[in-house]
Amino acid sequence: MARPKEFEKAAALEAAIGVFREHGFAHTSASMLTDAMKIGRQSLYDTFGDKWQLYCAAVDQYGLDERAAHLAALETGPRAIDGVARMIERIVAEARRPCLGVGSTSEFGDGQADLNAIRDRHGRVLRDAIAARIRAARTAGDMPSDVDPEEAAGFLLASIAAVRLAARGGASDAELASIGRMALRALT
């Protein structure tokens, strides 16, 4: 009879996300993971496969969580522009926590098909949602009618990455807030 797992898989994955966020793939060891996840090495491999499979699962779960938080922020406020502003404010407020999405892109670029598929899946949903809010903001007169929703969504996603990279590089809170304000101002 197989021994039951003595850990919660979701909690273990969340712990792995934290380690990968802070150290990236290359600088994360199996012992760092098992210590944080509070599981044995064999449980890690039996449940998640190898380190790469765990990393991909972590990036995917992180993407799901971040996407949900972005979408929730986009839907706040009485006007579409309020949601866009709230999403930017959320990023600025949380910029000190390393971003696994930006980290995986910085570490691997577009050289890993598994990561590209994960990023594309989450990015497409988020890009479409941002573009929809920008269309609504244009219709309401809160953005100029010549702002292209697809281009603006891409610009905002790049601005989000810029805020997170700037934070990781030591930018002050005032500098991070300024990047966020400038991103919103560029659209209005």
N, C-alpha and C positions, 0 to 999 in steps of 0.2 A: 504494500500500500504506500502510495506517495505521501511524503510529508507535506502538510499544508504550508503555504507561504505565510511567513510570520511578519509580513510588512504590507503596508498599503501602497499599491503600485503608483497611484496618483501622487501621493506624498513623496515617494522616492523620486519620481520624475520631476516634481517641483524642486526638490533639492538638487538634482542634477542640473536643472536649468540655472539655478543660482551659481553653481560652480562654473558652468560653461559661460555664463554671462560675464563673470569676473575674469576668467583665465583663458577663454577661447578653447578651441579643440586641441591645438598642439601643446599648450602648456597645462593641460589637465591630465593628471595621471589616474590610473584605475584606483589607486588607494585614496586619492582625493575624493573620487566619486563614491566609493564604498563608505568612507568615513561620513561624508555629508548625507548620503542616502540611508545610512545606518543599516546596511545589508552586507552580506558576505560577497566575495568576488564571484562565487559560483551562482548565487542568486541573481547577481547583476547579469551574468551571461545567460542564465536560463530564462530570465524574464525579458531582457531587452536585446539580447544578441551581443554583438561586439560593441566596442566603444563608438564606432561610426554609426551603427544603427541607433544606439542610445542618443548620440548627438542629433541625428536627423529627427528622432522622436521628440527631443527637447526643442529643437528649432520649430517643429510643426506645432507642438503644444503652445509654445511661446507665441507663435504667429496667431493661433486661434484666440488666445487670451488678449493679445494686443489689438487684434482686429475687432474683437467684441468691445473693448474699451473705447477704441476710436469711433466705432459706429454709435455707441451709446452717447458719446460726447457730441457727435454730429447732430444728434436728434434733440439736443437740449435747446431751450430758449424758444421764444415765440416766433422767431424769424430764422431762416436758413443761415444767414450770416452769423447769427449768434452761435449756432452749432459749429460752424467753421472756426470761429474765434475760440470757442470752448475747447475744441480739439487741440488747437495750437497752445492754449493755456495749459492744458493737461500735459502736453509734451514738455513744455518749459518747466513745469512744476516737478516732473519726474525725471528730468534729464540727467540727474546725478547717478541714477541707477544705470549700469551698463545695459545696452540694448543687444540682445542676442541676434536680432535681425541684422542690424548694422555691423555687429561683430562678425557674423558669418560671412557677410558680403566683403568686409575688409580682409578677412583671413583667406577666403577662397575665391573671391571675384565670381566669375560665372563659369568656373572650371569644374563644377561638380553637378552633374545632371540631377541627382537626388535633391540637392538644395535648391537648384533652379526651379524644379517642379513645385516644391513647397512654397518658395517665395512668390512664384507666379500665381499660384492658386490663391494665396492670401492677398497678394498685391492687387490682383484683378478685382476682387470683391471690394476692397477698400477704395481703389481708384474709381470704380463705378459709383460708389456711394458718395465720394467727395464730388465727383462731376455732377451728380444729381443735385446735391445741395448747392453747388455753384449755379447750376441752371435755375434753381428756385430763387436764389439770391438775385440773379440777373432779372428774372421776371418781376420780383418785388421792387426792383430799382435800387437794390443795395450794392450792386456791382455794375460796372459799365457793360453795355450790351455787346461790346466788341471783345470781352474776355471769353476766350475759348475754354469751355469747361474741361475738356480733356487735357489741354496744355496746362491749365491752372491746377488741375489735380496732380499732374506730374510735378509741377513746380512746388506744390505744397508737400508732396512726399519727399522731394529733394530737400526742402527746407527743414522737414522733420529730422532727416538724417543729419543735416548740418548742425542743428541744435544739439543732437545727441553726441556728435563727434566733437563739437566745441566744448561741451561739458566734460567729456572724457579727456580733452586736452587741457582742462583747467580754466576755462572761461568763467568769469564771475556770474553771479545770478543776474546782475544788471545787463551784462552782455548777452546772456541767453534770452532774457526778456526782450531785449532790443531786436534780436534776430526774429523772434516770434512776431513782434509788432511790425517789423519791416515786411515780413512775409504777408501779413494780412493787409497792410497798407498797399503793397504792390498789386493786390487784387481789387482794391476799392478805389 
